[in-house]
Amino acid sequence: MGKAAKIRPKGVVDLGTVSSKDSVQ
């Protein structure tokens, strides 16, 4: 899940990838 999320745009990050950085933005 985390790897797949990195390929997506910032606003579409999956939970667990950066549940602190991009997720909050």
HTML snippet that shows the backbone in 3Dmol.js (N, CA, C, O; Angstrom):
<script src="https://3Dmol.org/build/3Dmol-min.js"></script>
<div id="view" style="width:600px;height:400px;position:relative"></div>
<script>
const pdb = `
ATOM      1  N   MET A   1       0.840  -1.200   0.000  1.00  0.00           N
ATOM      2  CA  MET A   1       0.000   0.000   0.000  1.00  0.00           C
ATOM      3  C   MET A   1       0.875   1.249   0.000  1.00  0.00           C
ATOM      4  O   MET A   1       0.637   2.172  -0.778  1.00  0.00           O
ATOM      5  N   GLY A   2       1.852   1.281   0.840  1.00  0.00           N
ATOM      6  CA  GLY A   2       2.717   2.450   0.922  1.00  0.00           C
ATOM      7  C   GLY A   2       3.462   2.715  -0.377  1.00  0.00           C
ATOM      8  O   GLY A   2       3.608   3.862  -0.800  1.00  0.00           O
ATOM      9  N   LYS A   3       3.935   1.635  -1.010  1.00  0.00           N
ATOM     10  CA  LYS A   3       4.682   1.813  -2.264  1.00  0.00           C
ATOM     11  C   LYS A   3       3.778   2.344  -3.366  1.00  0.00           C
ATOM     12  O   LYS A   3       4.167   3.246  -4.107  1.00  0.00           O
ATOM     13  N   ALA A   4       2.592   1.800  -3.478  1.00  0.00           N
ATOM     14  CA  ALA A   4       1.659   2.222  -4.532  1.00  0.00           C
ATOM     15  C   ALA A   4       1.250   3.675  -4.338  1.00  0.00           C
ATOM     16  O   ALA A   4       1.026   4.403  -5.305  1.00  0.00           O
ATOM     17  N   ALA A   5       1.155   4.084  -3.090  1.00  0.00           N
ATOM     18  CA  ALA A   5       0.717   5.451  -2.785  1.00  0.00           C
ATOM     19  C   ALA A   5       1.760   6.467  -3.236  1.00  0.00           C
ATOM     20  O   ALA A   5       1.420   7.578  -3.643  1.00  0.00           O
ATOM     21  N   LYS A   6       3.020   6.084  -3.163  1.00  0.00           N
ATOM     22  CA  LYS A   6       4.081   7.032  -3.527  1.00  0.00           C
ATOM     23  C   LYS A   6       3.999   7.419  -5.006  1.00  0.00           C
ATOM     24  O   LYS A   6       4.442   8.502  -5.389  1.00  0.00           O
ATOM     25  N   ILE A   7       3.433   6.538  -5.836  1.00  0.00           N
ATOM     26  CA  ILE A   7       3.351   6.846  -7.269  1.00  0.00           C
ATOM     27  C   ILE A   7       2.236   7.852  -7.530  1.00  0.00           C
ATOM     28  O   ILE A   7       2.251   8.543  -8.549  1.00  0.00           O
ATOM     29  N   ARG A   8       1.286   7.938  -6.635  1.00  0.00           N
ATOM     30  CA  ARG A   8       0.143   8.837  -6.834  1.00  0.00           C
ATOM     31  C   ARG A   8       0.491  10.269  -6.433  1.00  0.00           C
ATOM     32  O   ARG A   8       1.466  10.499  -5.717  1.00  0.00           O
ATOM     33  N   PRO A   9      -0.315  11.235  -6.901  1.00  0.00           N
ATOM     34  CA  PRO A   9      -0.098  12.647  -6.561  1.00  0.00           C
ATOM     35  C   PRO A   9      -0.174  12.883  -5.055  1.00  0.00           C
ATOM     36  O   PRO A   9      -0.657  12.027  -4.313  1.00  0.00           O
ATOM     37  N   LYS A  10       0.296  14.028  -4.611  1.00  0.00           N
ATOM     38  CA  LYS A  10       0.327  14.328  -3.169  1.00  0.00           C
ATOM     39  C   LYS A  10      -1.059  14.286  -2.537  1.00  0.00           C
ATOM     40  O   LYS A  10      -1.223  13.716  -1.459  1.00  0.00           O
ATOM     41  N   GLY A  11      -2.051  14.872  -3.181  1.00  0.00           N
ATOM     42  CA  GLY A  11      -3.391  14.928  -2.596  1.00  0.00           C
ATOM     43  C   GLY A  11      -4.079  13.578  -2.540  1.00  0.00           C
ATOM     44  O   GLY A  11      -5.124  13.435  -1.905  1.00  0.00           O
ATOM     45  N   VAL A  12      -3.493  12.580  -3.206  1.00  0.00           N
ATOM     46  CA  VAL A  12      -4.158  11.271  -3.255  1.00  0.00           C
ATOM     47  C   VAL A  12      -3.335  10.202  -2.547  1.00  0.00           C
ATOM     48  O   VAL A  12      -3.432   9.022  -2.883  1.00  0.00           O
ATOM     49  N   VAL A  13      -2.536  10.602  -1.581  1.00  0.00           N
ATOM     50  CA  VAL A  13      -1.699   9.631  -0.880  1.00  0.00           C
ATOM     51  C   VAL A  13      -2.553   8.677  -0.055  1.00  0.00           C
ATOM     52  O   VAL A  13      -3.535   9.091   0.562  1.00  0.00           O
ATOM     53  N   ASP A  14      -2.176   7.398  -0.045  1.00  0.00           N
ATOM     54  CA  ASP A  14      -2.927   6.404   0.737  1.00  0.00           C
ATOM     55  C   ASP A  14      -2.591   6.508   2.217  1.00  0.00           C
ATOM     56  O   ASP A  14      -1.489   6.923   2.574  1.00  0.00           O
ATOM     57  N   LEU A  15      -3.510   6.144   3.062  1.00  0.00           N
ATOM     58  CA  LEU A  15      -3.250   6.158   4.507  1.00  0.00           C
ATOM     59  C   LEU A  15      -2.168   5.140   4.827  1.00  0.00           C
ATOM     60  O   LEU A  15      -2.196   4.022   4.313  1.00  0.00           O
ATOM     61  N   GLY A  16      -1.230   5.512   5.658  1.00  0.00           N
ATOM     62  CA  GLY A  16      -0.165   4.583   6.000  1.00  0.00           C
ATOM     63  C   GLY A  16       1.136   4.986   5.317  1.00  0.00           C
ATOM     64  O   GLY A  16       2.220   4.677   5.813  1.00  0.00           O
ATOM     65  N   THR A  17       1.034   5.670   4.187  1.00  0.00           N
ATOM     66  CA  THR A  17       2.247   6.105   3.489  1.00  0.00           C
ATOM     67  C   THR A  17       2.910   7.234   4.261  1.00  0.00           C
ATOM     68  O   THR A  17       4.031   7.099   4.752  1.00  0.00           O
ATOM     69  N   VAL A  18       2.201   8.343   4.358  1.00  0.00           N
ATOM     70  CA  VAL A  18       2.727   9.492   5.077  1.00  0.00           C
ATOM     71  C   VAL A  18       1.634  10.040   5.971  1.00  0.00           C
ATOM     72  O   VAL A  18       1.420  11.251   6.014  1.00  0.00           O
ATOM     73  N   SER A  19       0.952   9.188   6.669  1.00  0.00           N
ATOM     74  CA  SER A  19      -0.180   9.606   7.502  1.00  0.00           C
ATOM     75  C   SER A  19       0.171  10.772   8.419  1.00  0.00           C
ATOM     76  O   SER A  19      -0.469  10.956   9.454  1.00  0.00           O
ATOM     77  N   SER A  20       1.165  11.551   8.057  1.00  0.00           N
ATOM     78  CA  SER A  20       1.546  12.708   8.874  1.00  0.00           C
ATOM     79  C   SER A  20       1.912  13.897   8.004  1.00  0.00           C
ATOM     80  O   SER A  20       1.615  15.039   8.355  1.00  0.00           O
ATOM     81  N   LYS A  21       2.555  13.639   6.869  1.00  0.00           N
ATOM     82  CA  LYS A  21       2.988  14.746   5.995  1.00  0.00           C
ATOM     83  C   LYS A  21       1.924  15.082   4.956  1.00  0.00           C
ATOM     84  O   LYS A  21       1.113  15.984   5.169  1.00  0.00           O
ATOM     85  N   ASP A  22       1.922  14.360   3.829  1.00  0.00           N
ATOM     86  CA  ASP A  22       0.986  14.662   2.738  1.00  0.00           C
ATOM     87  C   ASP A  22      -0.465  14.435   3.154  1.00  0.00           C
ATOM     88  O   ASP A  22      -1.356  15.174   2.734  1.00  0.00           O
ATOM     89  N   SER A  23      -0.702  13.425   3.968  1.00  0.00           N
ATOM     90  CA  SER A  23      -2.073  13.127   4.392  1.00  0.00           C
ATOM     91  C   SER A  23      -2.721  14.342   5.049  1.00  0.00           C
ATOM     92  O   SER A  23      -3.893  14.633   4.809  1.00  0.00           O
ATOM     93  N   VAL A  24      -1.956  15.046   5.877  1.00  0.00           N
ATOM     94  CA  VAL A  24      -2.494  16.201   6.593  1.00  0.00           C
ATOM     95  C   VAL A  24      -2.676  17.390   5.666  1.00  0.00           C
ATOM     96  O   VAL A  24      -3.611  18.172   5.835  1.00  0.00           O
ATOM     97  N   GLN A  25      -1.797  17.533   4.696  1.00  0.00           N
ATOM     98  CA  GLN A  25      -1.879  18.693   3.802  1.00  0.00           C
ATOM     99  C   GLN A  25      -3.235  18.719   3.161  1.00  0.00           C
ATOM    100  O   GLN A  25      -3.526  19.614   2.367  1.00  0.00           O
TER     101      GLN A  25
END
`;
const viewer = $3Dmol.createViewer("view");
viewer.addModel(pdb, "pdb");
viewer.setStyle({}, {cartoon: {color: "spectrum"}});
viewer.zoomTo();
viewer.render();
</script>
